[in-house]
Amino acid sequence: MSAASVCSTDILVAGRWRRGAGAPVDTVDPATGAVVATVHSATAEEVDEAARAAADAAADPAWRDLLPHRRAALLYRIAELTEEAADELAATQTADTGKTLAETRALALSAAGTFRYTAAALETAEEAVTPARGPYVTMSVHEPIGVVGAINPWNSPVASDAQKIAPALAAGNAVLLKPAAWTPLVSLRLGRIITRALTEHGLPTALLSVLPGSGRVVGDAVVRHPLVGRIGFTGGTETGRGIAAVAAQKLIPASLELGGKSPTIVRADADVEQALAGVMFGIFSSSGQSCIAGSRLFVAREIHDTFVAELVARVRKLRVGPGTDPATQVGPLVHHRHRDAVAAYVDLARSEGAEVLCGGAPPEGPAYADGAYYLPTVLAGLDNSSRTCQEEIFGPVLVVLPYDDEDDLVRRANDSVYGLACGIWTRDHRAAWRLARRIDAGTVWINTYKQFSASTPFSGMKDSGLGTEKGRDAIRAYQRQKSLYWGTSDAPLPWAN
């Protein structure tokens, strides 16, 4: 099934599907280099139109006065429709991103699960009657912000979309979604699912707009629009800084899920088979195009040489190919320009003195000639202070570093501007607990990696982000809190006549 057969190239502006008025952007199958579809971008004027319609939709009594369990019913329906369309969503995302069908189907089901979990969290959410400290009853309530902006990257669009749209709708808002310019198709397909559910429930479809285009035009217009009262962003750290600056000027909240250079730690007492599989999955799944990829591998010196030798032997056997091939383990990178950027980083590593233990080049052969492929790469011989160890590559590139003791390990693992994730492989539960608490990371996996739960908050430290996604509190992050005081005394107030 082709992406073009499951997704129109119209964009969603103010609840209506139409061709965007902006520049055309080709979406390219990274496995073949062939153009999948051409999507016309939104313009700043269309962002303004969408924002104004979203504000009206958010204030429409049909939505504004809808009880939480009725909003939950909408989310349950979106989950159901998303699950039914999982194969179509997977085919679209594989054509757009190059990911394997197994992964993109899992991401589609994850999106459905996010809507379903958020619906359940909404149905069971409670307000608080706070302890009174005088002759009054005090309570705290939460209300929608109004219009919120959601800006997502190209690496896992459908799951990232759900993580922002679900809590935003649950909170009672309208959403302006800006997908990445390279990968808009699956977001547009999800938009059709959501507008169908809105229509079935008799709700205004302008509660969601899907506005593809460049960050400099569409993203900037969304962030700066005066009616947008909150921003959720996933992407690069420098872009996140710019969004944070605008949010600060507007005095609006923003959640920023940014970059990473995550350490993976293999202690001498680790289950070696488990650690080998986990390390490879942590960096080479998604072709390394993941903010939480375990891209720095710290191995206890006493097992370093044997562990790394076996790791390299297994990495060389990973099957590289198109995402549509069930045998593929490592698909192409999302775009030829991104493949070239990853290759440039490996060249930088060589200039810094790295030894390329495997990979370090595109695969050879006619099957790979037109695709954005790059071999899974393992580098050694670098200091943690090198640019290769400090900067996010966002590709299938792993740097191996030995360590001598725990203090040395923690110092170097934390010697990074990032603090997103960490993996620990050990049989010693005490050491696992101790290391997990000492490492600067928002998420720590112990004897596993890249496992996610919609019920578990996700956030970053340092330059890896600001704010939290997922979990029950995600809904509250898209609301304003208001306190109410109810007087209970008949006694006059101090200045009463």
C-alpha angles and dihedrals in degrees: 000000000000125000091236090059094056103038134049116219092226115113127225114246121172092339095310130104116228143133112285117249093223135084119308116251122195117222108213131205100235091206094062108011089237120140109251097186142334117237122192110224126236119252130225087255091055090050088055091049091049093048094051092048090046091054090051091047092049089052094045108116089226087067104021094055097038109125117240095250089053090052087049089055089057091052092048089053092050089051091051094049092045091052091049090052095045095116093048092047090048093050091048094049094046091053090047101042107019093237118146117268090240090059097042092049089051089051091051091051089046089055090052089049091051092055091046094048092046090051090053092047090051094050091053099039115123136199120224133244100206124212109274119233097189143010095315142077114241126201138171123222133180126223134185121270092219113229120022132184124225118193118184139184130237101250102078106002104163095049092043091049092054092048090061104029096048098057092037092056091040088056091054100256137130117239135219106198119197111189122195115280092235096052113031100132101084092046090053090050090051088049090059090052092051095046089050090054091046091051092048089054094047093245129140111271090211086080084091132040123177109205116181121191143093123323091234093059111022099023093047092048091052094048095046099042110119093223094056107095101179138024129209111190134179117183145068123000097235092052088047091055090054092050091048090053092053091045089052091051090050092042092231129135121256134186115207123193103187143165134321145196096191123195121225114200125204112189122202090252095054124126094255097206092050092046094049093052092044095049092050093046091046095058108020102043110096084022087278091296095133131106090223096047112142094238100158114060117197112191126185107254095234091064099025101104098045093041094049093046091054091043092054092047090054095043090056088059096053110121113241117197148106119322091239092065109090090213094059117111099170117036130192122287116262097259139004090243090055091047088055091050091053090048089052090055091053089051088051089052090053090052089051090055102264122160111223104221093182139347116013095150144054113277116262128236139070093277089066101034098100099033133088094246129154127178120246103264133205119193130191139175098056130125117236088242092064119110089243089060095041105043126070110248097180094207142089095293123126125187117204120209127176120222132200108201140359097263091051090048096050092046093054096038089054093043093100136093087233130077109174110120145350137192125211125192114193143121091219109092092191092055090046092054093045094049094043090057094045098049118089101233137120093221128031123188119200116201090344137059141206094014115146138190126192087218095057120080117242122203143140137233129222112353091352094084156289127258131008139275130199128021129081093295092061089086092053090052087066094051140069119237120228129187123214126199119199114194114225102177127093090204114112119255114255095264098038115127 
